């Protein structure tokens, strides 16, 4: 590690196309820090892996459900998931 770094030619995140695209895709989300029990994280990781999604996405879905967010807009992805679950249960 160098004692000092020269950032005089560094670009702001707004000027880097892939960072701009990443920031735009994250609208409507807030980064937080939270402490959770190891077994809870393990459970969500296992469930998420079985579904082929990220564990944070699975946690977000569980929180929405627990919060009673019935006014969530129906997306094609959500509709497909619900239909698949219903068809498997028959």
C-alpha positions as CSV (number, residue, x, y, z in Angstrom):
1,X,0.0,0.0,0.0
2,X,1.3,3.4,-0.9
3,X,1.6,6.1,1.8
4,X,-0.4,8.5,-0.5
5,X,-2.5,8.1,-3.6
6,X,-3.0,10.7,-6.3
7,X,-6.8,11.2,-7.0
8,X,-6.3,14.3,-9.1
9,X,-7.4,12.5,-12.3
10,X,-10.1,10.4,-10.7
11,X,-13.6,10.6,-12.2
12,X,-16.8,11.1,-10.2
13,X,-19.3,8.2,-10.2
14,X,-21.6,10.2,-12.4
15,X,-19.0,10.3,-15.1
16,X,-18.4,6.5,-15.3
17,X,-21.2,4.9,-17.4
18,X,-21.4,1.5,-15.7
19,X,-21.6,3.2,-12.2
20,X,-24.3,5.6,-13.5
21,X,-26.3,2.6,-14.7
22,X,-25.8,0.7,-11.4
23,X,-26.9,3.7,-9.4
24,X,-30.0,4.2,-11.6
25,X,-31.0,0.5,-11.1
26,X,-30.9,1.0,-7.4
27,X,-33.5,3.7,-7.2
28,X,-36.2,3.0,-4.6
29,X,-33.7,1.1,-2.4
30,X,-31.7,2.2,0.6
31,X,-28.6,0.6,1.9
32,X,-28.7,-0.2,5.6
33,X,-26.6,-2.1,8.1
34,X,-28.5,-4.6,10.2
35,X,-27.4,-7.3,12.7
36,X,-29.2,-10.7,12.2
37,X,-28.8,-14.1,13.8
38,X,-26.5,-16.5,11.8
39,X,-29.2,-19.1,11.6
40,X,-31.7,-16.6,10.1
41,X,-29.2,-15.7,7.4
42,X,-28.4,-19.3,6.7
43,X,-32.0,-20.2,6.4
44,X,-32.7,-17.4,3.9
45,X,-29.6,-18.2,1.9
46,X,-30.7,-21.9,1.6
47,X,-34.2,-20.9,0.6
48,X,-33.0,-18.3,-1.9
49,X,-30.5,-20.7,-3.4
50,X,-33.3,-23.3,-3.9
51,X,-35.4,-20.7,-5.7
52,X,-32.4,-19.3,-7.7
53,X,-32.6,-15.8,-6.2
54,X,-30.5,-13.7,-3.9
55,X,-30.9,-14.1,-0.2
56,X,-31.5,-10.3,0.2
57,X,-34.3,-10.5,-2.3
58,X,-35.8,-13.3,-0.3
59,X,-35.5,-11.3,2.9
60,X,-37.1,-8.3,1.2
61,X,-40.0,-10.4,0.0
62,X,-40.5,-11.8,3.6
63,X,-40.4,-8.3,5.1
64,X,-43.0,-7.1,2.5
65,X,-45.2,-10.0,3.3
66,X,-44.9,-9.5,7.1
67,X,-45.6,-5.8,6.7
68,X,-48.9,-6.6,4.9
69,X,-47.9,-4.9,1.7
70,X,-50.9,-5.9,-0.4
71,X,-50.6,-2.9,-2.6
72,X,-47.4,-4.2,-4.2
73,X,-47.8,-3.9,-8.0
74,X,-48.0,-7.2,-9.8
75,X,-45.1,-7.7,-12.1
76,X,-44.7,-10.4,-14.7
77,X,-42.1,-12.1,-12.6
78,X,-44.4,-12.1,-9.5
79,X,-47.3,-13.4,-11.6
80,X,-45.2,-16.2,-13.0
81,X,-44.0,-17.2,-9.5
82,X,-47.5,-17.4,-8.1
83,X,-48.8,-19.4,-11.1
84,X,-45.9,-21.9,-10.8
85,X,-46.6,-22.4,-7.1
86,X,-50.3,-22.9,-7.8
87,X,-49.7,-25.3,-10.6
88,X,-47.2,-27.3,-8.6
89,X,-49.7,-27.7,-5.7
90,X,-52.3,-29.3,-7.9
